[in-house]
């Protein structure tokens, strides 16, 4: 159960239409549309819904997939991983959600040779905001 619970109406009032569709309805933003896709500064990404720290730019890399990619979250406690129910003929995926509010963030794939764990966290940019002061 999420630590932070709001009604759908409260989420709609707080988020932009795209943020709501991605974070609360599980949709995916268009590839290469995020300002964070090729961000190379320093900072910590936070959940757009509840402000939970999620990923550090220290773990960010350019996977060339069109979404901000990371080798690991800031903490194992900041995100939850869930098996994503595949559509017909789709590859099974693992969904990444915020541990505090269960916002859909993206997916994790086991195909990253740059990571000690082979993990590639492929995250929707609209699901996060960047704190460059961290």
Secondary structure, DSSP 8 states (H G I E B T S, - for coil): --SS---HHHHHHHS-HHHHHHHTT-----TT--TTTT--S--EEEETTT--EEEEGGGEE--SSSSEEESS-S-TTTEEEEEE---TT---EEEEEETTT--EEEEEEE--TTSTT-EEEEE-GGGEEEETT-
